[in-house]
C-alpha cells in the first residue's frame, strides 16, 4: 500500500525549475531511498513531502502530493499537524540546547497536555524507539549537547518519534557520523520500518543498497528511475542510473 | 588517474585474463581429444603438464575478483561482471581438468579404440569441444543468442554419452576381459559430458551478466 504519492509534481525556485513532473509512490512501512548527485532535486523533493519548502520565498509548486489519499497542498490542510505526522531528521544532528529529557518532551507538550508520568513514559518509549534509552537512562537531565554525534542523531530521531508520526523523512542522516554510529542508525532504520515509513536521502550508494526496499534516482530535477532496490543496484533500466551508481559521473 | 577509469581498466584486465584462460582451456581440450584419437602421447603429456598453469590462472582471477569486491563495492553492471567472472572461472578450470584427465587416461590406454564407438566418440568430442569454444566466444562477444544456442547443444552431448555408454556396457557384459578398457572409455565420455555441462554453465553466466537473471532467479 502506498502512503504517499507524488503526481506530476513540479517545483520552481523563482525561475529555476528544481523538480519536473515527478511521479513517485512511497510504500508504507518500507524504506525508500532517494539518490542522485548534488543539486538533482532529491532533498527538495523530500522537503515537499512535509511542506518544508513553503518556508522558502519564491517557491512555486504544481502537481500533487497525496498522503493517505489526501492532497497535502490543499488549502484546508493544517501544516503543523502534517509535520507532526511526517517528521524529519536532518543531516547534522540538531538537538535543542536543553536536557535530553526536555528535547523529547518539548514537542509532545506543545501538542497535548500530559501528566508527569505520561511524559516520563513517552520519553522512555521514544528513546527506546531510537535505540538510545540504555545509553542515556541515567542522565536524562544532562544536556543533550554532551552526547556524541551518533547519540545526538538518535536523540533527534527519538524527538521525531515523540509526537507519534507515521512517516520519517531523513536527509542524509548519517553523513556526519563515523562508521559505528552509522551502523547503529542503519540498524535502527531496519527496526523503525516495522512501525513507520522511512524516506531517506543518501549519497552513500552502499547505504541505499543495504537498507532500502525501494530506490528512486533523481537527476537534474527529473526522476529518472525508481524501483525495488535490488533491481536498481543489479540491473538498472536506464543507462543514466547505471552510470551514476557505478560512479561514471556525479 | 581518474578512479572510475582505473576501475574500468581493472575490469578490462579481469575480462582479458578470463578470455585468455578460456582460450587456454579450449586449447587443452582440443589437444586432449587429438591426443586421444591419434594416440599422440607427447601431446597428451603436454596437456597434463599444462593443467597447473590453468590452476594458477584460476587463483589469480579469483584474487582479482575479491580485490575488486573489497575495494570497489561494485553495483549494477560492475557487480554482475565481477560475480560472473568469479563463478565462470571455476567452470573454465574444470574444463581444463577434464582435458587433463582425458589426456592422462589416453597416456595409459593399452587397448585400441573399440570400432563400434569410434564414430560416435569422435562426434561427441567435436560437440563438446564446440560447446566449450562457443561458450567462451559468447562471453567474449557478450552474445546472448550464441549462449542460448550453445546451451541447447548439451542435449546432443548427453545423447552421445548414453549411446556410447550402452555399447560399452554391452562389451563388459559379453566379455569380462574388456572391462578395464571399457571403463577407461566410460571415464573419457564422462569427462566429455562434463565439458558440455561446464560450457552450459558458462553460457548461463553470460546470460546472468547480460540480463541479471540465471535460470529465472536473480540477485
Interface residues (C-beta under 8 A of the other chain):
Chain A: X205 X206 X209 X230 X231 X233 X234 X235 X236 X241 X242 X245 X246 X247 X248
Chain B: X3 X4 X7 X73 X74 X75 X76 X77 X78 X79 X80 X211 X212 X218 X219
